[in-house]
């Protein structure tokens, strides 16, 4: 089968396009004929070695797929050939990625794609929406009526966080670049602020005079001095980005407010947590709620180009999806 893979960790130039043996599913696995694969920042971290995880070389890149069931093991209950499916947890923890004509997925990590959902748009949203869902509700414990501050609200995860929080009955304050403030408002943010503003922290405080119950910084800047100062009593800060970030934490102010700082990376999510997020994603996909914004589709042969563009910032504002060739 044709695949995009690396034989050693390193820069995007290490990505090769070539033939690898078709994988064989185990008793509780599903063999999926891959239609489309999203390209995520975490894919570049794994490929480069910046994010260490168990893997076998040659390693097929990627994490998220939409495809069609080709075959299912006897223990893969609920899946049959021809089913339209998706997964967002390959390419990590010893699992091969999906950037190939076929991928093997454990049945417990595979979900049916709702009828009528567009495969390319769906694969573009499942990773950021799952990240936002788990950050807000599993780790952030967001409740209806609370105020959440989403830093980086125009990004893929940030936009998903605004959408999910608003639909859960929360009040959202978001920050983004001036060109993206209208998008944040359109997604439901009650207040949208320019993150370049030197008075940003004061403006967030003015917008939340009782403090912020939950903060999610998708930008990776993680100014915890400012963040702790904005917290309401028993407020939470969920850190979801900033692979090499270091910062000062005002511990006295944090404990005085009964505050919490929680680190979260979706690669560590349990199967049950991912399944819970998938249930919510499928509800929103079926309702046509999730909008990935601009999506650019590239051929599998452009996998290295896609990684380079993501790492250089040239893909800002759009999602990159690899359309995988049919056998």
N, C-alpha and C positions, 0 to 999 in steps of 0.2 A: 504494500500500500504506500501511497505518497504521503510524506510527512515533513513537518518543519521541526528540526531537532538540533541539539548541540551534542558534541562529543566531549567537550570540556567547558567548564564555566568561564565566562569572560564577556567581552563586548558583543554588541549585536552582530558584528561580523562573523562570530562563531556559528551563527544559525545556518544550517544547511537545509536544502530541500532535496529529498531523495527517497529511495525505496527502503522501507523497513518491513519486517514480517508482520502480518496481520495478527493482532492479539487474540488470545482465546479466552472466553469468559469462563469463570469458575461456576460452581453450583448456585451461588447467590449473586451472580453478576449478570449484567446485561451488555450485549454487544450493540453499540450504537453506530449507525452510519451518519457521520457528522455532516451537517449542512453549513453551520456558521460557528465561528469562534470569536469571542470578544478579546480585545487586547487591553490589559489592565496594567497600571504601574507596578503592581506586585509581580506580574509576569517578568518584568525587567529586573526586579530585585532578585528573584530566584535564578534567572538565567545568568546574571552577572556574579552571583555568589554573595551579594550584599545581604540577602536574607537566607540564612543557612537552614536547610531542611533535608531530610533524607531523600535521596533520589538515585536512580540507576542510569548509568550512561550506556548507550546514547539516550538522552532525555528529550522527550517530546514536550515542546513548550506549551504554555497556555493554561487556562483554568476553567473557563466557562464555555459551554457548548449548547447548541440546539441541534437536534438530529432526529433520526427515525430508528426505532428498534429493529435490528436485523435478526437478533436471536436472544433468547433469555434462558438462563439456567433454570433447573427444576425448582430451585429455592427462591427465584426472583419473582415472588408472588405479585400479581397485579400488572405485569408487563407482558406484552405480546408483540410479535412482529407487526410492523406498520404503525405502532403507537408513536405519536409525536411527543418528544421528551426534552427536558433540559437538565443541566447540572452546573453548579458553580463552585465545586470544591475538588477539582482535579489538580494535577501539577504540584502537589505538596504532600509531605508526610509519606513518601515512597510511592505515591500514585503518579503514573505518567499523565502528561497533559493531553489535551484533545485536538491539537493542531495537526490532524491527520485525517485520512479518509474514514478510519474506524477508531473507536475508543471503547475500552471496557470500563464500565461504571458499576460499582457496587449498588445493588438495588436500593439500599437504604439512603443513598445519596442522589437518587434519580427521581425526577418529578415529571408528571404529565404536563404538557403545554396545553393551556386552555384552547378550546375550539375558537378559531378565528383570530388568534393572536399571531401577529406578524413575527416570523422567526428571527429576522435580523434585528428588528426593534426590541424584541424580547431579550435576545442574548446581550444586547447593549445595556440593558437596565438591571439584570438580575444581580450582578455583583454589587454595584453601588447601593441598590435598594436594600439588599440583605444586610450590607454593612450598616446602613442608616437604621434599619429596623432593630438590629441587635444592639447598636450603640444607644439608641433612644430608650428602648423598652426593657431589654434583657439586662443591660448594664447601667443605664441611666435611670431606670424606674420612673419614667415620665408618667405623670398622671394628668387627667383632664383638668383644665383650668390653670395649670402651672405655666410659668414663663420660661421659654427655652431660647437661648442665644446660640445661633448657628453662625460661626465664623467661617467665611468661605462659602456663602450660601449659593453662589452661582455655579459651583463645581458639580460634578456628577453626584458625589455623595451628599454634598451640601444641599443641592436641589431636591434630592430624594428625602433628606431629613426634614426640609420645610414641608414638603407634601405630606409626609407621614405624620408629622407633629400636628399640623393643622387639622388633618382628618381625625386625629385622636382628641381634638378639643383643646389643644394647647394654644397659648399665645406665643407667636414667633417674632423675635427680633433677629435680623440677619445683617451681616456685613459682606460687602463685595466691592469690586471695582465700579466706578461710576457708570460705566457702560452696561453693567449687569444689574443695576438696582431695579429697573422696571421688571426684569425677569423674576427677581426675588419676590416682588410685590404680586406679580401675576400668579406665582406658585402659592401665594397665601400669606406671605410675611406681612404682619401689621406695620412693622417699622423696618426700613431698609436703609443702611448707613454706609457711607463711603469708607472703606478700610484705610484709605490714605489720610484721612482726617486726623491731624495730631490730637484732636479732642475726642477721638472715638470712644475711649473708655468712659469719659464724662457723659457723652451723648447716650451710650447704652444705659448708664446709671440713671439718667434723666427719664429714659423710656421705661425703666423698671424700678420705680422708687422703692418698692418692697424687696428688691433684690431679684436675682435670677436663680430659679430652682435648678436648672440644668444648662450646662454649656457644653457644646460640641465644636471643637476647632478642627475643621477638615483641611485647613491650610498648612498645618504642620509648624506654625510659628510658636504656638504654645507659650504665650506670655502668662505664666501662672501667677505672677505678682498682680497683674491687672485682673486676671480671671478670679482669683480668690477674693479680691476686693469687691467684686460684683455679686458675690454669692449671697443668696438668701440663707436664712437659718436652715441647716441640714441640706444645703445645696450640693449638687454633684457636678464634677468636671470630668468628662470622658475624653481621654486622649486617644485619638485614633490615627494620627499621622505624625511624621517627624522621626524617621528611622534613626538619624544620627543626632537628634536634637538634645541639647542640655539646657537647663534653665534653673533659676532660683525659685524656691518654694517658700513663701512666708508661713511657716508652720504655726506660729503663734496665732495669726489671724485665721488660719484654716481651722484649728481646733476650737477657737473661740466661737466660730460659727457652726460647729458640729459638721464641718464640710468634709467632702471626700474627693480624692483624685483617683480615678480608675483608668488603668490602661486596658486597651482592647484592640486585638487584631483578629480579623475574621478567620485567619488561618488556624487559630486555636479553638474555634467554635466547635461544640460537640455536634454529633449527628442529630440529636434531638433539637438543639438550638437552630441548626440549619433547616431542619424540617419545619419548625414553627415559623421561621422567616419565609420559607417557600410557600407555606399555606397562605400567608398574607400577600405575598407577591402574586400568587395565582388569582386571588380575589381581585386584586387591582388590575392585573392583565385582562382578566375576563370582563371587567367593567370599562376597559379602555382608558384607565386613569393615568397610567405611567407614560410619560413623554421623555424619551432619551435626548431630545434636542437634535441637533445635526448629527447624522451618522454617515460616515464615509466607509464604503465597502471596498476592500482590496482583495486581490487574489492571494491564495496561500503562498505563492512564490514571492510575495512582497512582505513576508513576515519580518525579515531583518529591517527593511525600510520602516515598517510600522513601529518596531521597537526603537529605532533611532529617532523617529519623529516624536515619540512619547517622551523619551529621555531629554531631548533638546527643547521641549516646550512647543514644538511646531504643530502639535495636535491640539493645542489649547482650544477649548470651546466646542470640541466635537469628539464623538466616540468613533474609534476605529474597530472595524469588524472584518475578519478574514472569511471570505466565502470559500469554502473547501470544495475542491473538485469532486464530482461523483466518480466512482470507479468505472 
